Amino acid sequence: MDGTGLHSLPFCILGGRGARRSLHSQGNQIFLQSMALINKILALNTGSSSIKFSLYEIGEAERLVFTGSLSRIGSSGSMFFVRDAQGKTLVSESVTAQHHDAASQYLFSWIASQGEVFKPDAVGHRIVHGGPLYSLPQCVTPELIASLETMTPYAPEHLPQAINAVKYIAKLFPETLQVTCFDTSFHSTMPPLARLYALPESIRREGVQRYGFHGLSYEYILLELRRQQGLQVLQKKMIFAHLGHGASMAALKNGKSIETTMGFSPAGGLMMSTRTGDLDPGVILFLLQQDKMTPAAIKEMVNRRSGLLGVSGITDDMRELLDAEKSDDRAREAVALFCYQARKYIGALSTVLGGLDTLVFTGGIGEHSPEIRSRICTDLEFLGVRIDEEKNRRNSSLISPENSHVEIRIMRTNEELMIARHTMSMLKK
């Protein structure tokens, strides 16, 4: 083999530490008693410039052991931090991680150094793109890896890095089950018309269609709403707004995604921290035909130099932009454009839904910025959207007035826990 450790990847049928049983007899009867044990599940969320990770113990309950990230991969000032379930910092240090290989080696070596007590029974990975082939979690096999490698053109900023993490785990823990969880899966319920691009059939046959992303985040939010409110929540017309470094919205009807803002790639839809969002194809053609930029330079511009950073020219951090907007016109324009586009998409998704009952804000900006939530909801009263500003300032879970037609909620998402749950389900199989 190629030395990656893929030859020793396990089959998907495992007993694991969660399958121990005991036999005892009573009279002439023999009982098979299943002992509920705890499994350690490592959830990995590999992004274009970061790796987030969480270790959970899952038995009858779900318990976080530790969580952390290695950020700013490929930039100066890469940071590695780990904290426990109570939020106590266990590790916080600067590291050298000029590429994902170095980041993976550092992170997974640290996990291995923690000893047998933290060795995972299974590892789950967020895979940003399932392409036309995958809409359910998959056990990692050499064949799956080979298939994913052929799909890297669908998400060149994310897939190679995630595959790299899978290979490192295979070398470090060769007998450990690995599971891939696809961020596009949640949107596989979208109607065929919503997935369609107005392109020739020959191109569409290559898998060029609208997929949607942030699916693990949306799935977690939906399950939490169902846990809190019961099955009746599935009857509501809902918009989930995941607003963070990446930003998107999804429209849900009957508990299923029927439309979303992102399309073929995570660069589409809303403007984001450094990504353009939707862009007239003519802009790309202009830049190519006029020899203004190479394809590689356009890729860099679309993904890393646009969005809030591109408009403001100073930062991609919404908090910094809000602080600067009083004295900086470009900062003010970046914030205004973000809120304008978000408001526009809420209107469009409400039209697709045929109304709106619930609006949920999540993600770093959605959860923590009262000012942005308030500006987005301004002038949406015609949809029944109204904010209680006092509740909004307090970051209350429900920020709409009691008599409001549309309930507006703030909910903390947890993609890593969703990965762990899917991985645990596969381990049980």
Secondary structure, 3 states (H helix, E strand, C coil): CCCCCHHHCCCCCCCCHHHCEEEEEECCEEEEEECCCCEEEEEEEECCCCEEEEEEEECCCEEEEEEEEEECCCCCCEEEEEEECCCCEEEEEEECCCCHHHHHHHHHHHHHHCCHHHCCCEEEEEECCCCCCCCCCEECCHHHHHHHHHCHHHCCCCHHHHHHHHHHHHHHCCCCEEEEEECCHHHHHCCHHHHCCCCCHHHHCCCCCCCCCCHHHHHHHHHHHHHHHCHHHHHCCEEEEEECCCEEEEEEECCEEEEECCCCCCCCCCCCCCCCCCCCHHHHHHHHHCCCCCHHHHHHHHHHCCHHHHHHCCCCCHHHHHHHCCCCHHHHHHHHHHHHHHHHHHHHHHHHHCCCCEEEEEHHHHHHCHHHHHHHHCCCHHHCCCCCHHHHHCCCCECCCCCCCCEEEECCCCHHHHHHHHHHHHHHC
